[in-house]
Amino acid sequence: MRVGTGYDVHRLSEGRKLILGGVEIPFEKGLLGHSDADVIVHAIMDSLLGAAALGDIGQHFPDTDPAWEGASSIAMLAQVGRILEEHNYMIENIDSTIIAQRPKLMPYLPQMRENVARALKLETDQVSIKATTEERLGFTGSGEGIAAQAVCCLIPLMDLVTDDIVMSGGGCGGCSGCAERI
Ligand code: MG
């Protein structure tokens, strides 16, 4: 099992859409960024890449690359899911928190969870997205920006194979490889 953490902040600015967890939320400001600036999805992507020690989103989706200008972060998340698959990782669960004074996010959280789960081919109950304020303190409290943090748990597929062999009594009986791996 491998654990990863992610953290991100974007500035709130007029004339931008507010996209969080792939949901467009009615608000007078939106988050500023090269992509759609979906801060919670960015934190989740960094936790996933971090757990696999595969760098961060800045390396995979550089903000100097026009391909990612205005890009959907949910599409980027699906790509992170494919990268993890290629490296033989399974996602066990994700927990995350959006830190924003306003707007009220509770009504949108179920749809955000569904969007993230679908992009990563997970069940919705493997994805938790919560929201909190910082009691009007700091840059989130003043409404200058929104922050997000995430943790996740990955399972290397090789661990599953090994566990299975141990649980089943030490080998499939068909080859000598199993015993050697144990
Ligand atoms: Mg970001």
Backbone and ligand atoms as CSV (ligand in chain L), in Angstrom:
chain,resi,resn,atom,element,x,y,z
A,1,MET,N,N,0.842,-1.196,0.000
A,1,MET,CA,C,0.000,0.000,0.000
A,1,MET,C,C,0.880,1.251,0.000
A,2,ARG,N,N,0.460,2.222,-0.780
A,2,ARG,CA,C,1.242,3.469,-0.841
A,2,ARG,C,C,0.300,4.655,-0.657
A,3,VAL,N,N,0.745,5.622,0.129
A,3,VAL,CA,C,-0.086,6.788,0.445
A,3,VAL,C,C,0.497,8.024,-0.234
A,4,GLY,N,N,-0.363,8.905,-0.713
A,4,GLY,CA,C,0.104,10.153,-1.326
A,4,GLY,C,C,-0.698,11.329,-0.816
A,5,THR,N,N,-0.077,12.507,-0.840
A,5,THR,CA,C,-0.805,13.724,-0.456
A,5,THR,C,C,-0.705,14.745,-1.574
A,6,GLY,N,N,-1.707,15.588,-1.662
A,6,GLY,CA,C,-1.691,16.672,-2.651
A,6,GLY,C,C,-2.265,17.932,-2.040
A,7,TYR,N,N,-1.739,19.058,-2.471
A,7,TYR,CA,C,-2.220,20.363,-1.968
A,7,TYR,C,C,-2.169,21.352,-3.108
A,8,ASP,N,N,-3.179,22.188,-3.221
A,8,ASP,CA,C,-3.166,23.199,-4.282
A,8,ASP,C,C,-3.965,24.419,-3.847
A,9,VAL,N,N,-3.626,25.540,-4.454
A,9,VAL,CA,C,-4.310,26.819,-4.209
A,9,VAL,C,C,-4.479,27.522,-5.539
A,10,HIS,N,N,-5.637,28.125,-5.762
A,10,HIS,CA,C,-5.807,29.038,-6.895
A,10,HIS,C,C,-6.494,30.312,-6.420
A,11,ARG,N,N,-6.144,31.392,-7.107
A,11,ARG,CA,C,-6.701,32.708,-6.770
A,11,ARG,C,C,-8.093,32.866,-7.375
A,12,LEU,N,N,-8.997,33.478,-6.631
A,12,LEU,CA,C,-10.333,33.788,-7.166
A,12,LEU,C,C,-10.260,35.103,-7.933
A,13,SER,N,N,-10.891,35.105,-9.101
A,13,SER,CA,C,-10.799,36.278,-9.964
A,13,SER,C,C,-12.117,36.478,-10.697
A,14,GLU,N,N,-12.420,37.728,-10.990
A,14,GLU,CA,C,-13.646,37.985,-11.752
A,14,GLU,C,C,-13.461,37.565,-13.202
A,15,GLY,N,N,-14.554,37.230,-13.845
A,15,GLY,CA,C,-14.491,36.882,-15.260
A,15,GLY,C,C,-14.046,35.462,-15.529
A,16,ARG,N,N,-14.057,34.631,-14.508
A,16,ARG,CA,C,-13.706,33.213,-14.677
A,16,ARG,C,C,-14.847,32.351,-14.143
A,17,LYS,N,N,-15.002,31.161,-14.761
A,17,LYS,CA,C,-15.979,30.203,-14.236
A,17,LYS,C,C,-15.391,29.521,-13.003
A,18,LEU,N,N,-16.263,29.199,-12.043
A,18,LEU,CA,C,-15.810,28.428,-10.880
A,18,LEU,C,C,-16.117,26.955,-11.148
A,19,ILE,N,N,-15.043,26.188,-11.398
A,19,ILE,CA,C,-15.175,24.751,-11.658
A,19,ILE,C,C,-14.514,24.011,-10.499
A,20,LEU,N,N,-15.270,23.186,-9.824
A,20,LEU,CA,C,-14.718,22.379,-8.722
A,20,LEU,C,C,-15.209,20.948,-8.879
A,21,GLY,N,N,-14.274,20.018,-8.919
A,21,GLY,CA,C,-14.656,18.612,-9.114
A,21,GLY,C,C,-15.426,18.401,-10.400
A,22,GLY,N,N,-15.118,19.204,-11.400
A,22,GLY,CA,C,-15.788,19.071,-12.698
A,22,GLY,C,C,-17.197,19.649,-12.722
A,23,VAL,N,N,-17.597,20.338,-11.653
A,23,VAL,CA,C,-18.936,20.934,-11.589
A,23,VAL,C,C,-18.797,22.450,-11.737
A,24,GLU,N,N,-19.571,23.034,-12.627
A,24,GLU,CA,C,-19.584,24.494,-12.748
A,24,GLU,C,C,-20.537,25.049,-11.695
A,25,ILE,N,N,-20.007,25.862,-10.806
A,25,ILE,CA,C,-20.778,26.345,-9.645
A,25,ILE,C,C,-21.085,27.828,-9.823
A,26,PRO,N,N,-22.347,28.197,-9.732
A,26,PRO,CA,C,-22.701,29.603,-9.890
A,26,PRO,C,C,-22.063,30.451,-8.783
A,27,PHE,N,N,-21.238,31.426,-9.176
A,27,PHE,CA,C,-20.561,32.300,-8.205
A,27,PHE,C,C,-20.057,33.516,-8.959
A,28,GLU,N,N,-19.826,34.604,-8.252
A,28,GLU,CA,C,-19.435,35.843,-8.950
A,28,GLU,C,C,-17.965,35.833,-9.404
A,29,LYS,N,N,-17.207,34.875,-8.915
A,29,LYS,CA,C,-15.800,34.771,-9.309
A,29,LYS,C,C,-15.475,33.329,-9.659
A,30,GLY,N,N,-14.348,33.149,-10.339
A,30,GLY,CA,C,-13.872,31.804,-10.629
A,30,GLY,C,C,-12.392,31.726,-10.323
A,31,LEU,N,N,-11.834,30.533,-10.453
A,31,LEU,CA,C,-10.421,30.348,-10.128
A,31,LEU,C,C,-9.550,30.618,-11.345
A,32,LEU,N,N,-8.444,31.304,-11.070
A,32,LEU,CA,C,-7.516,31.704,-12.122
A,32,LEU,C,C,-6.478,30.602,-12.326
A,33,GLY,N,N,-6.204,30.271,-13.585
A,33,GLY,CA,C,-5.181,29.259,-13.844
A,33,GLY,C,C,-5.066,29.001,-15.335
A,34,HIS,N,N,-4.056,28.231,-15.687
A,34,HIS,CA,C,-3.799,27.922,-17.094
A,34,HIS,C,C,-4.887,26.991,-17.636
A,35,SER,N,N,-5.234,25.982,-16.835
A,35,SER,CA,C,-6.322,25.064,-17.200
A,35,SER,C,C,-7.629,25.670,-16.690
A,36,ASP,N,N,-8.619,24.816,-16.405
A,36,ASP,CA,C,-9.844,25.347,-15.801
A,36,ASP,C,C,-9.678,25.618,-14.312
A,37,ALA,N,N,-8.456,25.382,-13.793
A,37,ALA,CA,C,-8.074,25.740,-12.413
A,37,ALA,C,C,-8.918,25.023,-11.358
A,38,ASP,N,N,-9.294,23.796,-11.669
A,38,ASP,CA,C,-10.122,22.991,-10.755
A,38,ASP,C,C,-9.242,22.501,-9.606
A,39,VAL,N,N,-9.195,23.313,-8.558
A,39,VAL,CA,C,-8.190,23.151,-7.508
A,39,VAL,C,C,-8.302,21.801,-6.782
A,40,ILE,N,N,-9.520,21.296,-6.602
A,40,ILE,CA,C,-9.654,20.020,-5.880
A,40,ILE,C,C,-9.164,18.858,-6.753
A,41,VAL,N,N,-9.435,18.938,-8.044
A,41,VAL,CA,C,-8.951,17.877,-8.934
A,41,VAL,C,C,-7.423,17.937,-9.028
A,42,HIS,N,N,-6.868,19.142,-8.988
A,42,HIS,CA,C,-5.406,19.257,-9.011
A,42,HIS,C,C,-4.787,18.613,-7.764
A,43,ALA,N,N,-5.394,18.867,-6.602
A,43,ALA,CA,C,-4.867,18.260,-5.365
A,43,ALA,C,C,-4.975,16.737,-5.436
A,44,ILE,N,N,-6.084,16.251,-5.968
A,44,ILE,CA,C,-6.269,14.794,-6.082
A,44,ILE,C,C,-5.225,14.200,-7.032
A,45,MET,N,N,-4.999,14.862,-8.185
A,45,MET,CA,C,-3.993,14.347,-9.133
A,45,MET,C,C,-2.608,14.304,-8.487
A,46,ASP,N,N,-2.264,15.356,-7.729
A,46,ASP,CA,C,-0.937,15.369,-7.097
A,46,ASP,C,C,-0.822,14.271,-6.034
A,47,SER,N,N,-1.917,13.974,-5.338
A,47,SER,CA,C,-1.847,12.889,-4.344
A,47,SER,C,C,-1.619,11.548,-5.038
A,48,LEU,N,N,-2.301,11.344,-6.174
A,48,LEU,CA,C,-2.164,10.068,-6.901
A,48,LEU,C,C,-0.749,9.913,-7.457
A,49,LEU,N,N,-0.257,10.987,-8.091
A,49,LEU,CA,C,1.101,10.921,-8.655
A,49,LEU,C,C,2.128,10.778,-7.531
A,50,GLY,N,N,1.860,11.465,-6.415
A,50,GLY,CA,C,2.773,11.398,-5.276
A,50,GLY,C,C,2.851,9.997,-4.688
A,51,ALA,N,N,1.710,9.353,-4.561
A,51,ALA,CA,C,1.696,7.999,-3.995
A,51,ALA,C,C,2.513,7.039,-4.847
A,52,ALA,N,N,2.521,7.283,-6.163
A,52,ALA,CA,C,3.268,6.415,-7.075
A,52,ALA,C,C,4.697,6.929,-7.292
A,53,ALA,N,N,5.053,8.041,-6.645
A,53,ALA,CA,C,6.358,8.694,-6.855
A,53,ALA,C,C,6.603,8.940,-8.342
A,54,LEU,N,N,5.558,9.453,-9.005
A,54,LEU,CA,C,5.656,9.725,-10.447
A,54,LEU,C,C,5.624,11.227,-10.731
A,55,GLY,N,N,6.180,12.011,-9.808
A,55,GLY,CA,C,6.256,13.449,-10.045
A,55,GLY,C,C,4.983,14.158,-9.636
A,56,ASP,N,N,4.696,15.273,-10.340
A,56,ASP,CA,C,3.507,16.055,-9.990
A,56,ASP,C,C,2.840,16.559,-11.262
A,57,ILE,N,N,1.724,17.261,-11.094
A,57,ILE,CA,C,0.987,17.668,-12.294
A,57,ILE,C,C,1.746,18.711,-13.115
A,58,GLY,N,N,2.617,19.478,-12.438
A,58,GLY,CA,C,3.434,20.449,-13.176
A,58,GLY,C,C,4.325,19.762,-14.204
A,59,GLN,N,N,4.786,18.552,-13.883
A,59,GLN,CA,C,5.634,17.804,-14.817
A,59,GLN,C,C,4.817,17.163,-15.935
A,60,HIS,N,N,3.656,16.652,-15.582
A,60,HIS,CA,C,2.845,15.931,-16.573
A,60,HIS,C,C,2.024,16.868,-17.452
A,61,PHE,N,N,1.632,18.013,-16.894
A,61,PHE,CA,C,0.783,18.960,-17.631
A,61,PHE,C,C,1.365,20.368,-17.480
A,62,PRO,N,N,2.521,20.661,-18.087
A,62,PRO,CA,C,3.181,21.944,-17.846
A,62,PRO,C,C,2.308,23.131,-18.285
A,63,ASP,N,N,2.324,24.207,-17.459
A,63,ASP,CA,C,1.477,25.357,-17.797
A,63,ASP,C,C,2.071,26.211,-18.913
A,64,THR,N,N,3.216,25.764,-19.440
A,64,THR,CA,C,3.778,26.410,-20.630
A,64,THR,C,C,3.276,25.732,-21.904
A,65,ASP,N,N,2.556,24.618,-21.743
A,65,ASP,CA,C,2.092,23.848,-22.896
A,65,ASP,C,C,0.696,24.320,-23.302
A,66,PRO,N,N,0.567,24.872,-24.519
A,66,PRO,CA,C,-0.745,25.378,-24.949
A,66,PRO,C,C,-1.820,24.292,-24.966
A,67,ALA,N,N,-1.415,23.023,-25.026
A,67,ALA,CA,C,-2.391,21.929,-25.058
A,67,ALA,C,C,-3.279,21.943,-23.819
A,68,TRP,N,N,-2.756,22.465,-22.707
A,68,TRP,CA,C,-3.511,22.420,-21.446
A,68,TRP,C,C,-4.196,23.742,-21.134
A,69,GLU,N,N,-4.109,24.709,-22.053
A,69,GLU,CA,C,-4.746,26.003,-21.809
A,69,GLU,C,C,-6.273,25.814,-21.791
A,70,GLY,N,N,-6.889,26.188,-20.700
A,70,GLY,CA,C,-8.345,26.046,-20.570
A,70,GLY,C,C,-8.802,24.600,-20.482
A,71,ALA,N,N,-7.854,23.682,-20.310
A,71,ALA,CA,C,-8.186,22.250,-20.356
A,71,ALA,C,C,-9.067,21.839,-19.182
A,72,SER,N,N,-9.865,20.811,-19.407
A,72,SER,CA,C,-10.673,20.223,-18.345
A,72,SER,C,C,-9.763,19.419,-17.422
A,73,SER,N,N,-9.774,19.774,-16.160
A,73,SER,CA,C,-8.940,19.038,-15.210
A,73,SER,C,C,-9.439,17.611,-15.030
A,74,ILE,N,N,-10.734,17.392,-15.246
A,74,ILE,CA,C,-11.269,16.026,-15.163
A,74,ILE,C,C,-10.646,15.153,-16.266
A,75,ALA,N,N,-10.433,15.731,-17.450
A,75,ALA,CA,C,-9.758,14.986,-18.529
A,75,ALA,C,C,-8.309,14.698,-18.147
A,76,MET,N,N,-7.671,15.667,-17.478
A,76,MET,CA,C,-6.295,15.442,-17.018
A,76,MET,C,C,-6.261,14.331,-15.959
A,77,LEU,N,N,-7.285,14.339,-15.109
A,77,LEU,CA,C,-7.378,13.298,-14.069
A,77,LEU,C,C,-7.505,11.901,-14.690
A,78,ALA,N,N,-8.306,11.803,-15.749
A,78,ALA,CA,C,-8.451,10.515,-16.433
A,78,ALA,C,C,-7.093,10.067,-16.971
A,79,GLN,N,N,-6.303,11.036,-17.440
A,79,GLN,CA,C,-4.970,10.685,-17.940
A,79,GLN,C,C,-4.063,10.204,-16.802
A,80,VAL,N,N,-4.173,10.842,-15.640
A,80,VAL,CA,C,-3.406,10.372,-14.475
A,80,VAL,C,C,-3.823,8.937,-14.138
A,81,GLY,N,N,-5.116,8.657,-14.232
A,81,GLY,CA,C,-5.599,7.286,-14.001
A,81,GLY,C,C,-4.946,6.295,-14.954
A,82,ARG,N,N,-4.811,6.709,-16.221
A,82,ARG,CA,C,-4.169,5.813,-17.207
A,82,ARG,C,C,-2.682,5.623,-16.885
A,83,ILE,N,N,-2.031,6.694,-16.435
A,83,ILE,CA,C,-0.603,6.590,-16.069
A,83,ILE,C,C,-0.434,5.582,-14.924
A,84,LEU,N,N,-1.344,5.648,-13.949
A,84,LEU,CA,C,-1.256,4.706,-12.809
A,84,LEU,C,C,-1.481,3.273,-13.275
A,85,GLU,N,N,-2.459,3.119,-14.189
A,85,GLU,CA,C,-2.708,1.772,-14.739
A,85,GLU,C,C,-1.449,1.232,-15.410
A,86,GLU,N,N,-0.820,2.099,-16.220
A,86,GLU,CA,C,0.407,1.671,-16.924
A,86,GLU,C,C,1.492,1.232,-15.943
A,87,HIS,N,N,1.487,1.855,-14.768
A,87,HIS,CA,C,2.493,1.496,-13.757
A,87,HIS,C,C,1.976,0.447,-12.773
A,88,ASN,N,N,0.846,-0.168,-13.134
A,88,ASN,CA,C,0.301,-1.284,-12.347
A,88,ASN,C,C,-0.095,-0.906,-10.917
A,89,TYR,N,N,-0.763,0.247,-10.806
A,89,TYR,CA,C,-1.325,0.633,-9.518
A,89,TYR,C,C,-2.840,0.626,-9.590
A,90,MET,N,N,-3.456,0.201,-8.479
A,90,MET,CA,C,-4.902,0.308,-8.300
A,90,MET,C,C,-5.159,1.354,-7.231
A,91,ILE,N,N,-6.217,2.138,-7.408
A,91,ILE,CA,C,-6.564,3.131,-6.389
A,91,ILE,C,C,-7.513,2.486,-5.389
A,92,GLU,N,N,-7.145,2.551,-4.117
A,92,GLU,CA,C,-8.022,2.017,-3.060
A,92,GLU,C,C,-9.066,3.068,-2.675
A,93,ASN,N,N,-8.596,4.268,-2.329
A,93,ASN,CA,C,-9.539,5.343,-2.003
A,93,ASN,C,C,-8.846,6.706,-2.053
A,94,ILE,N,N,-9.682,7.717,-2.130
A,94,ILE,CA,C,-9.221,9.114,-2.132
A,94,ILE,C,C,-10.058,9.851,-1.097
A,95,ASP,N,N,-9.400,10.665,-0.277
A,95,ASP,CA,C,-10.144,11.579,0.598
A,95,ASP,C,C,-9.608,12.978,0.346
A,96,SER,N,N,-10.494,13.962,0.326
A,96,SER,CA,C,-10.048,15.303,-0.030
A,96,SER,C,C,-10.941,16.360,0.602
A,97,THR,N,N,-10.406,17.572,0.678
A,97,THR,CA,C,-11.140,18.688,1.297
A,97,THR,C,C,-10.926,19.955,0.483
A,98,ILE,N,N,-12.014,20.648,0.205
A,98,ILE,CA,C,-11.952,21.978,-0.409
A,98,ILE,C,C,-12.070,22.997,0.723
A,99,ILE,N,N,-11.187,23.988,0.707
A,99,ILE,CA,C,-11.191,25.006,1.761
A,99,ILE,C,C,-11.591,26.339,1.134
A,100,ALA,N,N,-12.821,26.740,1.389
A,100,ALA,CA,C,-13.357,27.955,0.760
A,100,ALA,C,C,-14.343,28.625,1.713
A,101,GLN,N,N,-14.268,29.937,1.808
A,101,GLN,CA,C,-15.240,30.651,2.643
A,101,GLN,C,C,-16.616,30.652,1.978
A,102,ARG,N,N,-16.611,30.919,0.681
A,102,ARG,CA,C,-17.835,30.935,-0.125
A,102,ARG,C,C,-17.499,30.405,-1.505
A,103,PRO,N,N,-18.441,29.940,-2.289
A,103,PRO,CA,C,-19.848,29.723,-1.957
A,103,PRO,C,C,-20.027,28.446,-1.117
A,104,LYS,N,N,-21.255,28.189,-0.711
A,104,LYS,CA,C,-21.570,26.935,-0.010
A,104,LYS,C,C,-21.452,25.783,-1.008
A,105,LEU,N,N,-20.654,24.802,-0.673
A,105,LEU,CA,C,-20.343,23.750,-1.653
A,105,LEU,C,C,-21.091,22.444,-1.423
A,106,MET,N,N,-21.675,22.308,-0.256
A,106,MET,CA,C,-22.336,21.041,0.103
A,106,MET,C,C,-23.249,20.477,-0.998
A,107,PRO,N,N,-24.100,21.309,-1.626
A,107,PRO,CA,C,-25.027,20.730,-2.617
A,107,PRO,C,C,-24.321,20.126,-3.831
A,108,TYR,N,N,-23.073,20.522,-4.068
A,108,TYR,CA,C,-22.365,20.084,-5.281
A,108,TYR,C,C,-21.427,18.904,-5.037
A,109,LEU,N,N,-21.226,18.555,-3.763
A,109,LEU,CA,C,-20.229,17.524,-3.465
A,109,LEU,C,C,-20.570,16.150,-4.069
A,110,PRO,N,N,-21.841,15.705,-4.035
A,110,PRO,CA,C,-22.129,14.384,-4.623
A,110,PRO,C,C,-21.765,14.314,-6.114
A,111,GLN,N,N,-22.066,15.368,-6.859
A,111,GLN,CA,C,-21.735,15.361,-8.294
A,111,GLN,C,C,-20.220,15.384,-8.503
A,112,MET,N,N,-19.502,16.135,-7.662
A,112,MET,CA,C,-18.033,16.153,-7.766
A,112,MET,C,C,-17.474,14.750,-7.562
A,113,ARG,N,N,-17.996,14.055,-6.547
A,113,ARG,CA,C,-17.505,12.692,-6.253
A,113,ARG,C,C,-17.767,11.770,-7.434
A,114,GLU,N,N,-18.945,11.908,-8.017
A,114,GLU,CA,C,-19.268,11.072,-9.180
A,114,GLU,C,C,-18.341,11.368,-10.342
A,115,ASN,N,N,-18.062,12.651,-10.583
A,115,ASN,CA,C,-17.193,13.024,-11.708
A,115,ASN,C,C,-15.790,12.450,-11.539
A,116,VAL,N,N,-15.271,12.581,-10.314
A,116,VAL,CA,C,-13.911,12.083,-10.048
A,116,VAL,C,C,-13.893,10.561,-10.168
A,117,ALA,N,N,-14.905,9.911,-9.581
A,117,ALA,CA,C,-14.958,8.442,-9.627
A,117,ALA,C,C,-15.033,7.957,-11.077
A,118,ARG,N,N,-15.868,8.606,-11.891
A,118,ARG,CA,C,-16.025,8.166,-13.278
A,118,ARG,C,C,-14.705,8.329,-14.046
A,119,ALA,N,N,-14.017,9.453,-13.832
A,119,ALA,CA,C,-12.758,9.709,-14.554
A,119,ALA,C,C,-11.706,8.653,-14.221
A,120,LEU,N,N,-11.782,8.126,-12.994
A,120,LEU,CA,C,-10.764,7.167,-12.547
A,120,LEU,C,C,-11.263,5.727,-12.565
A,121,LYS,N,N,-12.487,5.532,-13.082
A,121,LYS,CA,C,-13.110,4.203,-13.144
A,121,LYS,C,C,-13.212,3.587,-11.741
A,122,LEU,N,N,-13.650,4.405,-10.784
A,122,LEU,CA,C,-13.825,3.947,-9.404
A,122,LEU,C,C,-15.302,3.946,-9.055
A,123,GLU,N,N,-15.633,3.293,-7.937
A,123,GLU,CA,C,-16.972,3.428,-7.360
A,123,GLU,C,C,-17.014,4.758,-6.602
A,124,THR,N,N,-18.198,5.334,-6.533
A,124,THR,CA,C,-18.321,6.638,-5.865
A,124,THR,C,C,-17.885,6.562,-4.395
A,125,ASP,N,N,-18.118,5.415,-3.751
A,125,ASP,CA,C,-17.749,5.340,-2.333
A,125,ASP,C,C,-16.245,5.188,-2.107
A,126,GLN,N,N,-15.482,5.156,-3.192
A,126,GLN,CA,C,-14.009,5.180,-3.048
A,126,GLN,C,C,-13.485,6.617,-3.057
A,127,VAL,N,N,-14.372,7.565,-3.331
A,127,VAL,CA,C,-13.957,8.964,-3.464
A,127,VAL,C,C,-14.713,9.815,-2.450
A,128,SER,N,N,-13.984,10.479,-1.586
A,128,SER,CA,C,-14.589,11.408,-0.626
A,128,SER,C,C,-14.137,12.825,-0.965
A,129,ILE,N,N,-15.087,13.733,-1.059
A,129,ILE,CA,C,-14.762,15.160,-1.215
A,129,ILE,C,C,-15.572,15.922,-0.175
A,130,LYS,N,N,-14.863,16.631,0.683
A,130,LYS,CA,C,-15.505,17.391,1.751
A,130,LYS,C,C,-15.236,18.884,1.517
A,131,ALA,N,N,-15.931,19.714,2.285
A,131,ALA,CA,C,-15.681,21.154,2.170
A,131,ALA,C,C,-15.679,21.757,3.564
A,132,THR,N,N,-14.803,22.742,3.747
A,132,THR,CA,C,-14.760,23.448,5.029
A,132,THR,C,C,-14.400,24.905,4.778
A,133,THR,N,N,-14.611,25.734,5.788
A,133,THR,CA,C,-14.106,27.111,5.716
A,133,THR,C,C,-12.938,27.208,6.697
A,134,GLU,N,N,-12.247,28.350,6.649
A,134,GLU,CA,C,-11.215,28.609,7.670
A,134,GLU,C,C,-11.651,29.774,8.560
A,135,GLU,N,N,-12.970,29.818,8.799
A,135,GLU,CA,C,-13.516,30.775,9.786
A,135,GLU,C,C,-13.094,32.206,9.476
A,136,ARG,N,N,-13.127,32.550,8.202
A,136,ARG,CA,C,-12.800,33.910,7.722
A,136,ARG,C,C,-11.329,34.294,7.956
A,137,LEU,N,N,-10.485,33.330,8.260
A,137,LEU,CA,C,-9.063,33.618,8.472
A,137,LEU,C,C,-8.284,33.365,7.183
A,138,GLY,N,N,-7.202,34.114,7.013
A,138,GLY,CA,C,-6.275,33.850,5.919
A,138,GLY,C,C,-6.860,34.121,4.544
A,139,PHE,N,N,-6.153,33.612,3.495
A,139,PHE,CA,C,-6.553,33.956,2.123
A,139,PHE,C,C,-7.830,33.269,1.677
A,140,THR,N,N,-8.142,32.111,2.272
A,140,THR,CA,C,-9.434,31.510,1.906
A,140,THR,C,C,-10.554,32.248,2.631
A,141,GLY,N,N,-10.279,32.662,3.860
A,141,GLY,CA,C,-11.295,33.357,4.645
A,141,GLY,C,C,-11.667,34.704,4.067
A,142,SER,N,N,-10.674,35.374,3.468
A,142,SER,CA,C,-10.943,36.688,2.874
A,142,SER,C,C,-11.521,36.568,1.465
A,143,GLY,N,N,-11.564,35.361,0.947
A,143,GLY,CA,C,-12.106,35.162,-0.401
A,143,GLY,C,C,-11.103,35.450,-1.508
A,144,GLU,N,N,-9.812,35.545,-1.150
A,144,GLU,CA,C,-8.790,35.756,-2.192
A,144,GLU,C,C,-8.562,34.508,-3.032
A,145,GLY,N,N,-8.761,33.363,-2.410
A,145,GLY,CA,C,-8.492,32.123,-3.136
A,145,GLY,C,C,-9.182,30.939,-2.495
A,146,ILE,N,N,-9.037,29.804,-3.157
A,146,ILE,CA,C,-9.563,28.540,-2.645
A,146,ILE,C,C,-8.407,27.548,-2.585
A,147,ALA,N,N,-8.343,26.787,-1.502
A,147,ALA,CA,C,-7.307,25.771,-1.344
A,147,ALA,C,C,-7.956,24.391,-1.341
A,148,ALA,N,N,-7.144,23.387,-1.580
A,148,ALA,CA,C,-7.660,22.016,-1.542
A,148,ALA,C,C,-6.536,21.083,-1.139
A,149,GLN,N,N,-6.902,20.042,-0.418
A,149,GLN,CA,C,-5.916,19.012,-0.092
A,149,GLN,C,C,-6.527,17.627,-0.266
A,150,ALA,N,N,-5.654,16.683,-0.544
A,150,ALA,CA,C,-6.127,15.320,-0.814
A,150,ALA,C,C,-5.112,14.304,-0.305
A,151,VAL,N,N,-5.628,13.169,0.104
A,151,VAL,CA,C,-4.778,11.999,0.356
A,151,VAL,C,C,-5.384,10.818,-0.390
A,152,CYS,N,N,-4.524,9.885,-0.753
A,152,CYS,CA,C,-5.050,8.699,-1.437
A,152,CYS,C,C,-4.229,7.491,-1.034
A,153,CYS,N,N,-4.789,6.349,-1.315
A,153,CYS,CA,C,-4.109,5.088,-1.050
A,153,CYS,C,C,-4.076,4.284,-2.348
A,154,LEU,N,N,-2.888,3.897,-2.759
A,154,LEU,CA,C,-2.721,3.066,-3.953
A,154,LEU,C,C,-2.271,1.667,-3.534
A,155,ILE,N,N,-2.691,0.705,-4.331
A,155,ILE,CA,C,-2.217,-0.661,-4.114
A,155,ILE,C,C,-1.450,-1.103,-5.362
A,156,PRO,N,N,-0.161,-1.398,-5.214
A,156,PRO,CA,C,0.566,-1.963,-6.357
A,156,PRO,C,C,-0.039,-3.330,-6.685
A,157,LEU,N,N,-0.326,-3.579,-7.956
A,157,LEU,CA,C,-0.986,-4.834,-8.327
A,157,LEU,C,C,-0.159,-6.043,-7.893
A,158,MET,N,N,1.152,-5.889,-7.864
A,158,MET,CA,C,2.008,-7.005,-7.460
A,158,MET,C,C,1.718,-7.427,-6.020
A,159,ASP,N,N,1.342,-6.444,-5.149
A,159,ASP,CA,C,0.993,-6.769,-3.755
A,159,ASP,C,C,-0.226,-7.679,-3.718
A,160,LEU,N,N,-1.200,-7.400,-4.599
A,160,LEU,CA,C,-2.421,-8.217,-4.622
A,160,LEU,C,C,-2.086,-9.642,-5.005
A,161,VAL,N,N,-1.236,-9.785,-6.014
A,161,VAL,CA,C,-0.851,-11.123,-6.478
A,161,VAL,C,C,-0.169,-11.873,-5.347
A,162,THR,N,N,0.750,-11.197,-4.681
A,162,THR,CA,C,1.504,-11.840,-3.605
A,162,THR,C,C,0.584,-12.215,-2.456
A,163,ASP,N,N,-0.334,-11.271,-2.061
A,163,ASP,CA,C,-1.285,-11.551,-0.975
A,163,ASP,C,C,-2.116,-12.783,-1.313
A,164,ASP,N,N,-2.548,-12.841,-2.561
A,164,ASP,CA,C,-3.396,-13.929,-3.006
A,164,ASP,C,C,-2.674,-15.259,-2.849
A,165,ILE,N,N,-1.424,-15.261,-3.206
A,165,ILE,CA,C,-0.653,-16.498,-3.123
A,165,ILE,C,C,-0.485,-16.909,-1.661
A,166,VAL,N,N,-0.209,-15.928,-0.786
A,166,VAL,CA,C,-0.039,-16.237,0.633
A,166,VAL,C,C,-1.344,-16.757,1.214
A,167,MET,N,N,-2.468,-16.076,0.862
A,167,MET,CA,C,-3.787,-16.462,1.396
A,167,MET,C,C,-4.174,-17.870,0.956
A,168,SER,N,N,-3.747,-18.209,-0.267
A,168,SER,CA,C,-4.198,-19.497,-0.794
A,168,SER,C,C,-3.248,-20.632,-0.418
A,169,GLY,N,N,-2.317,-20.346,0.463
A,169,GLY,CA,C,-1.506,-21.413,1.020
A,169,GLY,C,C,-0.167,-21.610,0.338
A,170,GLY,N,N,0.294,-20.595,-0.330
A,170,GLY,CA,C,1.683,-20.647,-0.766
A,170,GLY,C,C,1.922,-21.090,-2.180
A,171,GLY,N,N,0.995,-20.855,-3.050
A,171,GLY,CA,C,1.342,-21.116,-4.440
A,171,GLY,C,C,0.197,-21.714,-5.211
A,172,CYS,N,N,0.294,-21.604,-6.506
A,172,CYS,CA,C,-0.779,-22.103,-7.349
A,172,CYS,C,C,-0.577,-23.573,-7.654
A,173,GLY,N,N,0.583,-24.079,-7.350
A,173,GLY,CA,C,0.859,-25.478,-7.577
A,173,GLY,C,C,1.278,-25.782,-8.993
A,174,GLY,N,N,1.188,-24.766,-9.832
A,174,GLY,CA,C,1.469,-25.020,-11.240
A,174,GLY,C,C,2.839,-24.619,-11.697
A,175,CYS,N,N,3.554,-23.870,-10.874
A,175,CYS,CA,C,4.872,-23.423,-11.303
A,175,CYS,C,C,5.753,-23.241,-10.077
A,176,SER,N,N,7.020,-23.016,-10.313
A,176,SER,CA,C,7.939,-22.813,-9.204
A,176,SER,C,C,8.079,-21.330,-8.877
A,177,GLY,N,N,7.535,-20.467,-9.749
A,177,GLY,CA,C,7.719,-19.015,-9.570
A,177,GLY,C,C,7.089,-18.499,-8.305
A,178,CYS,N,N,5.896,-19.028,-7.958
A,178,CYS,CA,C,5.163,-18.511,-6.796
A,178,CYS,C,C,5.996,-18.661,-5.522
A,179,ALA,N,N,6.491,-19.823,-5.306
A,179,ALA,CA,C,7.250,-20.103,-4.080
A,179,ALA,C,C,8.464,-19.172,-4.008
A,180,GLU,N,N,9.072,-18.934,-5.152
A,180,GLU,CA,C,10.244,-18.065,-5.134
A,180,GLU,C,C,9.870,-16.641,-4.771
A,181,ARG,N,N,8.676,-16.185,-5.283
A,181,ARG,CA,C,8.259,-14.815,-4.987
A,181,ARG,C,C,7.949,-14.632,-3.508
A,182,ILE,N,N,7.420,-15.667,-2.874
A,182,ILE,CA,C,7.096,-15.557,-1.440
A,182,ILE,C,C,8.394,-15.493,-0.643
L,1,MG,MG,MG,-3.424,23.949,-9.646
